[in-house]
Structure formats: C-alpha cells, structure tokens
C-alpha cells in the first residue's frame, strides 16, 4: 500500500511538473484549471489521475478524441518510478531532489533551449538549506555569470546547473 502511495504522489508531482513546463512563465499555474489543449474542455477529476487516466483513455481526450502526447505518460511514470526507488530506499532524498530538478530543467531545455532563472534559484536555495556552499559550486556559478555575459559556446544555464549539483555531490 505504501508503494502505491509513493508512486501516486511522485507521479502527481510529475504531472505538476508538466503543467509548470507548459505554462510557466507565460501563463498562470492555477488558472485555468486542467483542460484539453485541443478542445479546451475542463478535465474532470477522473481525467486527472496521473498515468492511469491516460492509460484508461488510451492517450486520447475523452471529450474530443484528440491525441494526448505520450510525453505526459512518460514524465508521470518516470517520476512515479523515482518515488518507488525512494520508497525502497534505493535513493536518498537529495538524490531524488536532484533528479526531479534535473528532469524539470531538461524539459525546459528541450522545449526552449533555456529555462527560467527563477526556477534555478528556487531549487538551489532549497538545496542550500541542506548543503553548504563550497568552492566548486562558487566557481561554477561564476563561470555561469561569465557565460551569460560573453558568448563562450556553452550556456550559462549549464554552469548554473553544475553549480547546483556541486552543492550536493563530491568532486569525485
């Protein structure tokens, strides 16, 4: 029973991550509620169960029959599997945090070749509650600022992400 709860909680978080990537920063995360992108019909609670609703509806909108991207199913399932790994103590909390953070930034990067700076700041500040600043993360952060100011053929976001990883991971 506990495993099902972990899977559903983390797959729900994956569903929310999909909403964040699709809406933030251009639209509100809260309004309008979840709806079909094709017909605009507001989804009922039974259409909002992560993974299972898409499987039951065979990846189609229940109202207009339009195809729903499998990316949502993959994201929700992946996050659910991360939750199961955490439940079985195969991953520590910091590893789960970094994985979810990495997935969110990767989705933004795939979509727009950048990500909102505020998302990086929020996740990094949350991680700094547990892990202190270290020299490597400061150096990578400085490289990120340098990359933002001068075109060095690598994005500043890459260095900022590495700076965040350096908080929680050893140099090795």
C-alpha positions in Angstrom: 0.0 0.0 0.0 2.8 2.4 0.9 4.4 1.7 -2.5 1.2 2.8 -4.3 1.1 6.0 -2.3 4.7 6.8 -3.1 4.1 6.1 -6.8 1.0 8.2 -7.0 2.5 11.1 -5.0 5.5 11.3 -7.2 3.6 10.7 -10.4 1.3 13.6 -9.3 4.4 15.7 -8.9 5.5 14.7 -12.4 2.1 15.8 -13.7 2.5 19.1 -11.9 6.0 19.5 -13.5 4.4 19.0 -16.9 2.0 21.9 -16.1 4.9 24.1 -14.9 6.9 23.5 -18.1 3.8 24.1 -20.3 2.6 27.2 -18.6 5.4 29.0 -16.6 6.4 31.8 -17.0 3.9 32.9 -19.7 0.7 31.7 -18.0 -0.8 31.1 -14.6 -0.2 27.8 -13.0 -3.5 27.9 -11.2 -6.0 29.3 -13.7 -7.5 28.0 -15.9 -7.7 24.5 -14.4 -6.5 21.5 -16.3 -8.1 21.3 -19.7 -7.7 19.7 -23.1 -5.3 21.7 -25.2 -7.3 20.9 -28.3 -11.0 21.5 -27.4 -10.4 23.5 -24.2 -12.8 21.4 -22.2 -12.1 21.4 -18.5 -11.0 17.9 -17.3 -13.0 16.1 -14.7 -11.3 14.6 -11.6 -11.3 11.2 -13.2 -9.3 12.6 -16.0 -6.6 13.9 -13.7 -5.3 10.6 -12.1 -1.6 10.5 -13.2 -0.7 7.7 -15.5 -3.9 5.7 -15.1 -6.2 8.3 -16.7 -4.1 8.4 -19.8 -4.0 4.6 -20.0 -7.7 4.3 -19.5 -8.5 6.9 -22.1 -5.9 5.4 -24.5 -4.0 8.7 -24.7 -6.9 10.5 -26.2 -9.1 13.3 -24.9 -12.3 11.8 -23.5 -14.3 14.8 -25.0 -12.9 15.5 -28.5 -10.8 12.3 -29.1 -7.6 14.3 -29.8 -4.3 12.5 -29.2 -2.6 13.3 -25.9 1.2 13.3 -26.0 2.9 10.3 -24.6 5.4 12.7 -23.0 2.9 13.2 -20.1 2.7 9.5 -19.5 6.5 9.1 -19.7 7.1 12.0 -17.3 4.5 10.9 -14.8 5.7 7.2 -14.9 9.3 8.3 -14.5 8.6 10.4 -11.5 6.5 7.6 -10.1 9.4 5.2 -10.5 11.7 7.7 -8.8 9.1 7.7 -5.9 9.2 3.9 -5.7 13.0 3.9 -5.7 12.9 6.4 -2.8 10.2 4.2 -1.0 12.5 1.2 -1.3 15.4 3.3 0.0 17.4 2.9 -3.3 17.7 6.7 -3.5 18.3 9.3 -0.8 16.2 12.5 -0.6 19.0 14.6 -2.0 19.3 12.3 -5.0 15.5 12.4 -5.6 15.6 16.2 -5.3 18.4 16.5 -7.8 16.8 14.0 -10.2 13.4 15.9 -10.2 15.3 19.2 -10.6 17.3 17.8 -13.5 14.2 16.5 -15.2 12.4 19.8 -14.9 15.3 21.8 -16.2 15.8 19.2 -19.0 12.2 19.6 -20.1 12.6 23.4 -20.3 15.9 23.0 -22.1 14.4 20.6 -24.7 11.5 23.0 -25.3 13.2 26.4 -25.3 17.0 25.8 -25.1 16.9 27.7 -21.8 15.0 27.7 -18.5 13.5 30.4 -16.2 16.3 31.7 -13.9 13.7 31.8 -11.0 13.3 28.0 -11.1 17.0 27.5 -10.8 17.1 30.0 -7.9 14.3 28.3 -6.0 15.7 24.8 -6.3 19.2 26.0 -5.5 18.1 27.9 -2.4 16.1 24.9 -1.2 19.2 22.7 -1.6 21.4 25.2 0.2 19.3 24.6 3.3 20.8 21.1 3.5 24.2 21.6 1.8 26.6 24.4 2.4 28.3 26.4 -0.3 31.6 25.0 -1.5 34.4 26.3 -3.7 33.5 24.2 -6.7 29.9 25.4 -6.7 31.0 29.0 -6.4 33.5 28.6 -9.3 30.8 27.1 -11.5 28.4 29.9 -10.5 31.0 32.4 -11.6 31.5 30.6 -14.9 27.7 30.8 -15.3 27.8 34.6 -14.9 30.7 34.8 -17.3 28.9 32.6 -19.9 25.9 34.9 -19.6 28.0 38.0 -20.3 30.2 36.6 -23.1 29.4 34.0 -25.7 31.7 31.0 -24.9 29.6 28.4 -26.8 28.2 26.9 -23.7 25.1 28.3 -22.0 25.1 29.9 -18.6 22.3 27.6 -17.5 24.7 24.6 -17.9 27.1 26.1 -15.5 24.4 27.2 -13.0 23.0 23.6 -13.1 26.5 22.2 -12.5 26.9 24.7 -9.6 23.8 23.3 -8.0 24.9 19.7 -8.5 28.3 20.7 -6.9 26.4 21.6 -3.7 25.2 18.0 -3.2 27.8 15.9 -4.9 31.5 15.4 -4.2 34.2 16.5 -6.6 34.8 12.8 -7.4 
